[in-house]
Amino acid sequence: MWYSFVDVEIHLENIVKNFLFLQESCSSLVPVIKADAYGHGLIPVARALTHAGAKAFAVGSVEEGVALRLMPFEGDIISLLGPVEQRDFKLICEYNIIPFVYHFEQIENLGEIAKRQCPVALKFDTGMARLGFTEKDIPRIIDKLRFYSNLELKIVASHLALADSVENDFVLEQVKRFNNICQMLTQAGFKFKKSLANSAGILAWPETYYDFARPGIALYGGNPFWGTNWQEKGVSLRPAMKVRAPLVNVRSLSKGETISYGRTFRAPSDMKVGIVAVGYADNYSRSLSNKGWVVIKDKRCPIIGRVCMQMMAVDITGIQSIERGDMAYLLGGRNVSILPEELAEWWNTISYEVFCVLGQNNRIYV
Ligand SMILES: *Cc1c(COP(=O)(O)O)cnc(C)c1O
């Protein structure tokens, strides 16, 4: 954001380490770099992972796939959203992108427009109930694919709804439904790759591995099992994003005085206060008012009062030698760190959203 003092440090080497760590469990990974690589930057992340051995990527929109192709990247590019707008069909053919398709109109449009062999990935709904064909659609899918011989069924995929929840039966229920679907298509003579697992699947459910898995959050160091009794499975993942903003003022607040809009915080005793140049205009949520923490000089400091548009106040009472210009870490830190999951909890959201929205600030690759 051009008006912002917030800097986002991206540690690409941690994304590479996370990739290699996940690969120890599941050898075939297609990294998910949708939404600007969860706020980490599509092209820098793709470049780092390509050097680390990634042979294919999954993006969200077709447009993102085009950006990746122009990097340039020669391997397989899967678009998880598939064709949405009319022009996406042309782009898919032109830039050789493998689209997820999940309704018949997409198959028909693509079949009509593709001048040469066009690979497609069929997305099936096995429990997310968001996108995807169901078992009932299979006879008609088979007809369509036989009719449009320019379409090549390359991948059959589905998505897990509850893999980050410990010891639940639904993952295996989805596996069962997915197996059925794959079997029906195999019996009809199709050959294709199968893919089901997300990050949580890779960390905890080997039954979901199939031909390749699609890790997202774990690549960026988010632990899908944080706060559960399977937390251990993801503790060696390293967050790749640190977010910081400078202190623009240091002042005192006398006992009984209030601070910021709405007068929601009253000093219980004499305090020292730091004003940090970050606010909701930098995608740092106002819901962190009186709830969140930052790290300054390796000390955790609580947010006091309301988070404003481009500023907020933190309690720095008792911390020596803090001055204007010192950095407040909103995420990560040096020796003392704020975990993405902690920030997400104060924010009442998940690490995914923290990365996506804070990552929209100015990024620095270190
Ligand atoms: C986002 C996404 C993933 C990655 O999920 P994580 O939980 O971040 O690992 C995998 N597959 C699909 C279809 C997705 O949309």
The ligand as a MOL file (V3000), in Angstrom:
LIG
                    3D

  0  0  0     0  0            999 V3000
M  V30 BEGIN CTAB
M  V30 COUNTS 15 15 0 0 0
M  V30 BEGIN ATOM
M  V30 1 C -6.6160 -23.5630 -1.1270 0
M  V30 2 C -6.7210 -24.9480 -1.6340 0
M  V30 3 C -5.7840 -25.9260 -1.2490 0
M  V30 4 C -4.7220 -25.6880 -0.1980 0
M  V30 5 O -5.2990 -25.7950 1.0910 0
M  V30 6 P -4.4290 -25.5820 2.4210 0
M  V30 7 O -5.3740 -25.8750 3.5260 0
M  V30 8 O -3.9840 -24.1560 2.4210 0
M  V30 9 O -3.2920 -26.5220 2.3440 0
M  V30 10 C -5.8650 -27.1630 -1.8570 0
M  V30 11 N -6.8360 -27.4430 -2.7640 0
M  V30 12 C -7.7790 -26.5310 -3.1220 0
M  V30 13 C -8.8260 -26.9150 -4.1090 0
M  V30 14 C -7.7620 -25.2660 -2.5580 0
M  V30 15 O -8.6960 -24.3780 -2.9120 0
M  V30 END ATOM
M  V30 BEGIN BOND
M  V30 1 1 1 2
M  V30 2 1 2 3
M  V30 3 2 2 14
M  V30 4 1 3 4
M  V30 5 2 3 10
M  V30 6 1 4 5
M  V30 7 1 5 6
M  V30 8 2 6 7
M  V30 9 1 6 8
M  V30 10 1 6 9
M  V30 11 1 10 11
M  V30 12 2 11 12
M  V30 13 1 12 13
M  V30 14 1 12 14
M  V30 15 1 14 15
M  V30 END BOND
M  V30 END CTAB
M  END
